[in-house]
Amino acid sequence: MTEVRDEETAARRQQRPEDEPGTGVVTAFGRQLKLLRTRAGLERAEFGKRLGYSADTVASIEQGRRIPQPQFIEKADEVLGAGGVLTALKEEVGKAQYPAFFRDAARLEADAHELFLYAVQAVPGLLQTEEYTRALLAMRRPLLDEDTIEQRVSARLSRQETFARWPAPLVSFVIEEAVLRKPFGGKPVLRGVLENILLIGRRRNVEVQVMPNDHEDNAGVDGPFTLITPKRGEQISYLEVQGRSILVTDRDEVRSLSARYGIIRSQALTPRESLGFVEKVLGEL
C-alpha cells in the first residue's frame, strides 16, 4: 500500500490546530509548565535562571509559541519537582517540532537500521549546519516567522543525533555536484557545510558519494528520494517536493527505488573519491 499526502491533504494537516505553535500539545505543555511554576512560587526570571534560559524564552514556551527542547523539559521537571509530569509529554512535544508532513518520516528515521539518501536540491538535513539550515528556512516563501525558523533549525540539527546511536545505523548519501556548489547563505555558510560533510563523511557508518556534473550516466533523473529500513519491518521510501510528502510502502515500488539507488551509487564517485572531491570544491571557495 502507498500512503500519499497530496498538496491539499498536506495543507489541511498543516492547518490543523495541533500543528500550529500556540495550540495542541505545545499549548498543553505550556499551560502545565506555567501552573507548576506558579505553584512553586517562582517568577519567570528566577525559573529561567535556574534552567539557564531567559524569562522571554520561558514566556514563549508557556504561551505555546516556542517548542521546548528535551533538555529544557527534563530540567524543568527536576527544578519544579514535577515527578515526571512534564517529561511524560516529552515524546509528543518532540514530534511537534517538525512540520506536519515530515513527522512520520522523522519517527521512522529515528528508528532506522539503514538510511539511503539521494540529494539533488540541497545538502540533506542530516548533513546541514545551523547556518545552512537557517539560510534555507529564511528563503522560504511564504515567509516563516522567527519562532518557527528557530524551532525547525533546532529540530533539524537534533536529527543528527542518529549518527551517535548504537548500534550505529548505516547511512549512505549520494549528492549531486551542483548541490555542493550552491552558495545558499553565502560562501562562508557553504564552506561550513562542506566541512561538516567531510567531518560526518569520515564516520565508519557513513558513506558520502558525489555525482559529478560531467557524468553522462545518471539514473537519478526522476529526482530525490530516501530509503528507510527500520530495525523491525520492511524497507520503505520517502519522497518530498513542494509541500507534498509520500511514504511508499508498496513492496514492488520500494524494490524499484532500491534498485535505482544501487545504480545511482555505482555511477557516482566512490566514497574515497567523493571526500577528495568535496575537499577540492572547498579549496576553490
PyMOL commands that set and color helices and strands:
alter all, ss='L'
color gray80, all
select helices_A, chain A and resi 7-15+17-19+24-39+44-51+55-62+70-79+87-95+100-110+125-127+130-138+146-164+177-181+187-201+251-267+271-284
alter helices_A, ss='H'
color red, helices_A
select strands_A, chain A and resi 2-5+112-119+170-176+206-211+225-230+236-241+244-248
alter strands_A, ss='S'
color yellow, strands_A
deselect
rebuild
show_as cartoon
